[in-house]
């Protein structure tokens, strides 16, 4: 089993935590847009609080370990690995709870080129533990507004993990799917699950709009988030998101494998 110390060392070596690639400028831009209630950054959350930029900086300092000084406006963001480990432990507890119930789960990602392997391993382990890994709305159309205008995608599942692809069924540049922050894919999947009369998820696992969109609709949701994704941490603070794990969500896909081993072992699930 990967020890907590070994995990912490890996987080720092892989720059999943410690000094990360996300810049302070990127994060502050996201905080300003969130404070202005820009839907591109809310990604499905409808915050109850006012959440000024100063409030968001304080929250992200508490939850992630970034600088809490508003005068710090340049450089690279920093994530405290202790906070990442603690959140991964909480993440694992949620996996263990749904596995004990043998409940239904929905797993989706807006980062398929980086995180598909991480989520697919969770899907395999939860399925082996008796959970139902849901795949509603496979092939359904999802129209998402991007900076390039309205684009049509289709919802697909790869090894039990939902993602979106272009209308031609392909990801960009040979990737398994498209990068998106939108909550529309999870809303589409959940609406189809409800209409089918089949089971609804007892837990939604993912990132970006998958977590925020599901949590806002009242489903238990857990996921991963970078320092420029304040929506998940606001959702956690307001009780809409159960667990938000602070880490860099765009490093090499194989760097997430030790995290997979860690959370599955902590959840007492087979790999």
C-alpha angles and dihedrals in degrees: 000000000000108000123226089248093052091048091051090051091049092049090055096042093049091042091237084130134008110048105003135191094251110100127226087237091058092049095047090050089054091048091052091049091047091050087052089051093242106176091217088069100030087062094189101328120120101197120214093203128068093239107196120198089260090052091051093049089052092048094048091047089054097043102034108018098243118148112289091203111106088203090066101092106151141048132047125322120244127218119198107234090210089062090048092051092047091050092048088053090053090046090053091050090057091050091050092050095052090044091054089053093045085227133166120268135192118205125189140158140200088195102059094151090061110021107032093099092050093052095040090057089052090050091051093049095046091048090051088051091057101265122138110238104208124219105182124167094017108181094011119145119250120187110205127185110229133174086268093055133261112344129186119228135171127224114241136173124220115187089340095310120118121225138152128248133186119273088264089063094247135113120230117274093001092302119144092248147339129288111244140160094193123126091207095092093057092044089053092049095047093047090052091048091052093047092050092060090228127122121307119219119270087197134023117202126191144074142276114006093357091069100033095043093049095043092051089055091055101261120132105254134183131177155134126284140179126221092264091057102078093160095080092050093046087049090052092048091051094044097250095109119046100204132008114186113207113222142117104281098195109059124113113308094236090058089072094059095088088052089054091053092046098051094042091051092047089050091048091237127144118248 
